[in-house]
Amino acid sequence: MRIRDQHPTLPILVLSQYVEERYAADLIAGRGGALGYLLKDRVADVADFVQTVEQIAAGATVFDPEVVAQLLSRRAQDERMLRLTGREATVLALIAEGKSNQAIAQTLYITEGSVEKHITSVFSKLELEPDQSGNRRVQAALAHIAHSGDTPQSGETR
């Protein structure tokens, strides 16, 4: 943020249509003056909005509760990902690419049984309990993508 570089104590208010987690995290991590991050669709009451602007101008930090919730959720997810061993993280990345257990075994030169053990460990460490939908593999892949910042391009298969 060039404004923060040039004017480190300047209060900043971000009005956004949706939560940009990385931007919000960078904003929080940056040293400087007061700041706020509000979602446009939740700024309905003019008096509340004016009060929030005045609070930020006076040096307060104000974040929309939805922004805070998403940042905390991402942090919890990142902490779970840190529990994985290097091999488990590799297996998870291959799952996210859409590879079968057999393909993962061939790629890593291990047995399918070893792949299954790694996957079970990944599910456990990511706190993905078995349920009726049977979509833990998809949930694990989504956790990997969210953590790594990878976003498949339209039409790209993973």
VMD Tcl script that draws the C-alpha trace (Angstrom):
set ca {
  {0.00 0.00 0.00}
  {1.72 3.11 -1.24}
  {-0.47 5.43 0.83}
  {0.76 3.76 4.05}
  {4.37 4.11 2.84}
  {3.98 7.83 2.18}
  {1.63 8.66 5.09}
  {2.04 5.98 7.79}
  {-0.35 7.57 10.30}
  {-3.14 8.39 7.86}
  {-6.41 6.66 8.85}
  {-7.63 4.32 6.12}
  {-11.15 3.02 5.50}
  {-11.69 0.25 2.95}
  {-15.21 -0.25 1.61}
  {-15.45 -3.49 -0.29}
  {-18.12 -5.56 -1.97}
  {-16.60 -8.76 -0.53}
  {-13.85 -9.89 1.83}
  {-10.37 -9.93 0.31}
  {-8.64 -11.99 3.00}
  {-5.08 -11.37 1.85}
  {-5.65 -7.64 1.47}
  {-7.32 -7.43 4.89}
  {-4.50 -9.43 6.48}
  {-1.87 -7.19 4.85}
  {-3.76 -4.15 6.07}
  {-3.78 -5.46 9.63}
  {-0.14 -6.55 9.51}
  {1.05 -3.19 8.23}
  {2.28 -0.69 10.74}
  {0.51 2.60 10.78}
  {-2.52 4.58 11.77}
  {-6.14 3.74 12.31}
  {-7.99 1.65 9.81}
  {-11.33 0.15 8.95}
  {-12.59 -2.54 6.60}
  {-16.32 -2.55 5.96}
  {-18.49 -4.49 3.56}
  {-20.64 -2.20 1.40}
  {-23.80 -4.28 1.64}
  {-23.66 -4.17 5.44}
  {-23.37 -0.37 5.62}
  {-27.09 0.37 5.65}
  {-27.50 2.84 8.50}
  {-26.00 6.24 7.64}
  {-25.69 7.26 11.30}
  {-23.74 4.06 12.12}
  {-21.52 4.61 9.09}
  {-20.75 8.21 10.08}
  {-19.99 7.07 13.64}
  {-17.60 4.40 12.29}
  {-15.81 6.98 10.09}
  {-15.46 9.27 13.12}
  {-14.05 6.40 15.22}
  {-11.45 5.62 12.55}
  {-10.58 9.32 12.19}
  {-10.03 9.39 15.97}
  {-7.56 6.49 15.77}
  {-9.73 3.38 16.20}
  {-9.61 0.21 14.17}
  {-12.98 -1.06 12.97}
  {-13.52 -4.27 11.02}
  {-16.80 -5.71 9.80}
  {-17.60 -8.87 11.81}
  {-17.72 -10.92 8.57}
  {-14.15 -9.84 7.73}
  {-12.97 -10.89 11.19}
  {-14.79 -14.23 10.95}
  {-13.21 -15.06 7.60}
  {-9.73 -14.08 8.77}
  {-10.07 -16.25 11.88}
  {-11.40 -19.15 9.82}
  {-8.45 -18.92 7.43}
  {-6.00 -18.80 10.33}
  {-7.50 -21.95 11.87}
  {-7.32 -23.66 8.49}
  {-3.68 -22.61 8.03}
  {-2.82 -23.96 11.48}
  {-4.34 -27.34 10.58}
  {-2.31 -27.42 7.37}
  {0.89 -26.90 9.39}
  {0.22 -30.21 11.15}
  {0.87 -32.15 7.94}
  {4.20 -33.83 7.31}
  {5.97 -33.11 4.04}
  {4.77 -36.40 2.55}
  {1.18 -35.79 3.66}
  {1.27 -32.31 2.12}
  {2.55 -33.83 -1.14}
  {-0.21 -36.45 -1.13}
  {-2.78 -33.71 -0.45}
  {-1.44 -31.61 -3.34}
  {-1.80 -34.63 -5.66}
  {-5.36 -35.18 -4.40}
  {-6.08 -31.53 -5.23}
  {-4.80 -32.21 -8.74}
  {-7.48 -34.87 -9.02}
  {-5.16 -37.88 -8.94}
  {-6.45 -41.27 -7.84}
  {-4.75 -43.27 -5.08}
  {-3.17 -45.46 -7.75}
  {-1.82 -42.44 -9.63}
  {-0.48 -40.94 -6.40}
  {1.26 -44.22 -5.56}
  {2.87 -44.33 -9.00}
  {3.94 -40.69 -8.82}
  {5.55 -41.10 -5.38}
  {6.85 -44.65 -5.91}
  {4.97 -45.97 -2.88}
  {2.24 -48.56 -2.43}
  {-1.45 -47.75 -2.59}
  {-1.66 -48.90 1.03}
  {0.85 -46.21 1.99}
  {-1.18 -43.63 0.07}
  {-4.30 -44.68 1.96}
  {-2.47 -44.33 5.30}
  {-1.28 -40.84 4.35}
  {-4.78 -39.84 3.28}
  {-6.27 -41.12 6.53}
  {-3.68 -39.08 8.43}
  {-4.46 -35.99 6.33}
  {-8.18 -36.35 7.07}
  {-7.43 -36.69 10.77}
  {-5.06 -33.71 10.94}
  {-7.47 -31.52 8.95}
  {-10.26 -32.62 11.30}
  {-12.36 -34.01 8.45}
  {-14.59 -36.58 10.07}
  {-16.39 -39.26 8.04}
  {-19.95 -38.33 7.17}
  {-22.77 -39.53 4.97}
  {-21.74 -37.36 2.02}
  {-18.33 -38.98 1.71}
  {-16.75 -35.77 0.46}
  {-13.71 -35.59 2.76}
  {-11.41 -35.92 -0.25}
  {-13.01 -32.86 -1.84}
  {-12.91 -30.94 1.45}
  {-9.22 -31.78 1.86}
  {-8.51 -30.62 -1.70}
  {-10.37 -27.36 -1.07}
  {-8.39 -26.81 2.15}
  {-5.16 -27.29 0.19}
  {-6.26 -24.87 -2.52}
  {-7.35 -22.26 0.02}
  {-4.08 -22.58 1.92}
  {-1.81 -22.53 -1.11}
  {-3.71 -19.80 -2.90}
  {-4.02 -21.96 -6.02}
  {-7.13 -21.24 -8.00}
  {-7.86 -23.48 -10.95}
  {-8.43 -21.56 -14.15}
  {-11.75 -21.89 -15.90}
  {-11.78 -25.18 -17.74}
  {-8.62 -26.39 -16.03}
  {-8.82 -29.81 -14.47}
  {-7.00 -30.44 -11.25}
}
mol new
graphics top color blue
foreach p $ca { graphics top sphere $p radius 0.5 }
foreach p [lrange $ca 0 end-1] q [lrange $ca 1 end] { graphics top cylinder $p $q radius 0.2 }
display resetview
